[in-house]
């Protein structure tokens, strides 16, 4: 299946990607179903997969999700056209999540991620979250070094505000290609960042586009207009939410999380849904 395309820098990717965090955080783990979910995404024409070194079970190995993604891709066939984006800059100690913006450790994290993914250079390496213990420009300088040294090809930032986006742009120049912030029907606070991405020509990758691990199941109850529009078109409210995000700007590339094949198949179908002006008038 061929999907509509959008751009992340010089890359052309499917307009919707697959977020893989849930696969490594759900309990019990089901590697077979997770691999089937990645394969279902690829079958549906999705060519962007989002992971991170910190996505692993509380008692599992660091980098679990990256290794899972690498295994799923290796067992599929030709995946040379697939873009795998990963992230660095956070830590895990059991159930405790932390932030680490140390440039030396970021470099090691990138090298470890490349090894786990089985690539010579990471196609898109994203800074997971600003660390208040390190100047943001210093952290971005570490990412520029990663590009200059060929460890990563492109840089994205996540959980960044407009000032940080501009600062990252100053340090990284054209190597900065994307921003990944939380954005969904119940959380519109990242609209300024989305607007700035459109101004600067950066891709905006909404994470938790359906509201997060619990939000998708509550979408229908909390956001009735999405249900109404879905009934008009004979599709799920979740498809409407993704189509609504795509309609907001051509720089938007949502990355809905999934851990079941049927979930990502439903999300992938959102690219075939065209919302009318009447539809959009009902939505936020």
C-alpha positions in Angstrom: 0.0 0.0 0.0 1.3 3.5 -0.9 0.8 6.3 1.7 0.7 10.0 1.1 4.2 11.5 1.7 5.5 14.3 3.9 9.0 15.6 4.5 11.4 15.5 7.4 14.3 17.5 6.0 15.4 15.8 2.8 13.6 12.6 3.7 10.2 11.6 2.2 8.2 9.6 4.7 4.6 8.4 5.1 2.3 11.1 6.5 1.8 8.9 9.6 4.4 7.0 11.4 4.5 4.3 14.1 5.4 5.0 17.7 6.8 1.9 19.3 7.1 2.8 23.0 4.0 0.8 24.1 5.5 -2.4 22.8 8.2 -2.3 25.5 6.2 -0.9 28.3 3.1 -3.0 28.3 2.8 -6.0 30.6 3.1 -8.8 29.8 5.5 -8.2 26.9 4.5 -9.9 23.7 7.4 -9.8 21.2 5.5 -11.8 18.6 2.6 -9.4 18.6 5.0 -6.4 18.6 6.8 -7.7 15.6 3.5 -8.3 13.9 2.5 -4.7 14.6 5.6 -3.4 13.0 5.0 -5.7 10.0 1.4 -4.5 9.8 2.6 -0.9 9.7 5.0 -1.7 6.9 2.3 -3.5 5.0 0.1 -0.4 5.3 2.8 1.7 3.7 4.2 3.4 6.8 7.8 4.3 6.4 8.6 6.1 9.7 9.2 4.2 12.9 9.9 6.1 16.2 11.7 4.5 19.1 14.1 5.5 21.9 16.9 3.9 23.9 14.9 4.5 27.1 11.9 2.5 26.0 12.3 -0.7 27.9 10.5 -2.7 30.7 11.1 -1.5 34.2 13.2 -4.7 34.8 14.3 -5.1 31.2 17.5 -4.2 29.3 18.2 -0.7 28.3 17.5 -0.3 24.6 14.9 -3.1 24.5 12.7 -1.2 22.0 15.5 -0.4 19.6 16.5 -4.0 19.5 12.9 -5.1 19.0 12.5 -2.7 16.1 15.7 -3.9 14.5 14.5 -7.5 14.8 11.1 -6.7 13.3 12.7 -4.9 10.4 15.3 -7.6 9.8 12.5 -10.3 9.7 10.4 -8.4 7.2 12.4 -8.2 4.0 13.4 -5.0 2.1 13.2 -2.1 4.5 15.8 0.1 3.0 13.1 2.8 2.4 12.1 2.8 6.1 13.3 5.7 8.4 14.0 4.7 12.0 14.1 7.7 14.3 15.4 7.2 17.8 16.1 9.4 20.8 18.8 10.0 23.5 19.1 12.1 26.6 17.1 10.2 29.1 17.9 7.5 31.6 16.1 4.6 33.3 16.6 3.1 36.7 13.8 0.6 37.1 10.6 2.6 37.1 12.5 5.9 37.6 13.0 8.0 34.5 15.8 10.7 34.5 17.3 13.3 32.2 21.0 13.4 31.1 22.2 16.1 28.8 25.9 15.4 29.4 27.5 15.7 25.9 29.9 12.8 26.4 27.1 10.5 27.5 24.9 11.7 24.6 27.7 10.7 22.2 27.9 7.2 23.8 24.2 6.9 23.8 24.0 7.6 20.0 26.8 5.1 19.3 25.0 2.5 21.4 21.7 3.2 19.6 23.3 2.8 16.2 24.8 -0.5 17.3 21.4 -1.8 18.5 19.6 -0.6 15.4 22.3 -2.2 13.2 23.1 1.0 11.2 26.3 2.8 10.4 24.5 6.2 11.0 21.2 7.0 12.6 18.8 8.5 10.1 17.1 10.8 12.6 18.5 11.2 16.2 16.3 13.2 18.5 17.1 14.9 21.8 14.5 13.5 24.2 14.2 16.3 26.7 16.1 19.4 27.8 18.3 18.9 30.8 18.3 22.0 33.1 21.8 21.0 34.4 23.3 21.7 31.0 23.0 24.8 28.7 20.8 23.9 25.8 23.3 25.3 23.3 25.9 23.0 24.8 23.7 20.0 24.3 22.9 21.0 20.8 26.6 21.4 20.1 27.0 17.7 21.1 24.4 16.8 18.5 26.1 18.9 15.9 29.3 16.9 16.6 27.4 13.7 16.1 26.4 14.9 12.6 29.8 16.2 11.8 31.3 12.9 12.8 28.8 10.8 10.8 27.3 9.1 13.7 23.9 10.6 12.9 22.5 12.0 9.7 19.8 14.4 10.9 18.7 15.8 14.3 15.4 16.3 15.9 14.5 17.8 19.2 11.6 16.9 21.5 9.7 18.6 24.3 11.2 21.9 23.2 9.7 25.4 23.4 9.9 28.1 20.7 13.0 29.6 22.2 14.8 26.3 22.4 13.8 25.5 18.8 15.3 28.7 17.6 18.4 28.1 19.7 18.8 24.6 18.3 18.4 26.0 14.8 21.2 28.5 15.4 23.6 25.7 16.5 22.6 23.0 14.1 21.5 24.9 11.0 20.0 22.6 8.3 20.9 19.5 10.4 17.9 20.3 12.5 14.9 18.8 10.7 12.1 18.1 13.2 10.4 18.8 16.5 8.5 16.1 18.5 6.1 17.5 21.1 3.0 16.3 22.7 -0.1 17.4 20.7 -3.6 15.9 20.5 -7.3 16.9 20.8 -7.0 17.3 24.5 -3.6 19.0 24.5 -3.2 22.0 22.2 -0.4 23.7 24.2 2.2 23.0 21.5 0.4 25.0 18.8 3.1 27.8 19.1 5.8 25.2 18.4 3.8 23.8 15.5 3.4 27.3 14.0 7.2 27.9 14.4 8.0 24.6 12.7 5.8 25.6 9.7 7.6 29.0 9.6 11.1 27.4 9.7 10.3 24.4 7.4 10.7 21.8 10.2 8.6 18.7 10.5 6.4 18.6 13.6 5.9 15.1 14.9 3.1 15.0 17.5 3.6 12.3 20.1 0.6 10.9 22.0 -1.6 12.2 19.1 -4.5 10.2 20.5 -3.9 11.3 24.0 -1.4 8.8 25.3 -1.6 5.4 26.8 -5.0 6.0 28.4 -6.3 8.8 26.2 -7.2 6.8 23.1 -9.7 4.7 25.0 -11.2 7.9 26.4 -11.2 9.9 23.2 -14.8 9.1 22.3 -16.2 10.1 25.7 -14.1 13.3 26.1 -14.3 14.6 22.5 -17.7 13.8 21.2 -17.3 15.8 18.0 -14.7 13.3 16.8 -17.3 10.6 17.2 -19.9 12.6 15.3 -17.5 13.2 12.4 -16.4 9.6 12.5 -20.0 8.4 12.2 -20.4 10.7 9.2 -17.6 8.9 7.4 -18.0 5.5 8.8 -14.6 5.5 10.5 -13.3 5.5 14.1 -12.9 8.7 16.1 -9.2 7.9 16.3 -8.9 8.1 12.5 -10.7 11.5 12.7 -8.3 12.7 15.3 -5.3 11.8 13.1 -6.8 13.3 10.0 -7.6 16.5 12.0 -3.9 16.7 12.9 -2.8 16.2 9.4 -5.2 18.9 8.2 -3.7 21.5 10.6 -0.4 21.8 8.7 1.6 20.1 5.9 4.5 19.8 8.3 2.6 17.5 10.7 3.6 13.9 10.8 1.7 12.1 13.7 3.3 9.1 15.3 0.5 7.2 17.0 1.7 4.5 19.4 0.5 0.9 18.8 1.3 -2.5 20.2 -1.4 -4.4 18.2 -1.6 -4.8 14.4 -5.3 -3.8 14.3 -4.5 -0.5 16.0 -1.8 0.6 13.6 -3.9 -0.5 10.6 -6.7 1.8 11.8 -4.4 4.7 12.3 -2.8 4.2 8.9 -6.2 4.5 7.2 -6.5 8.1 8.5 -4.5 9.3 5.6 -7.4 8.3 3.3 -9.9 10.4 5.2 -10.5 13.9 3.9 -12.3 16.2 6.3 -14.7 18.7 4.9 -15.0 22.3 6.1 -18.2 21.3 8.0 -16.2 18.5 9.7 -13.4 20.8 10.7 -15.8 23.4 12.0 -16.9 20.9 14.7 -13.4 20.1 15.8 -11.0 22.1 18.0 
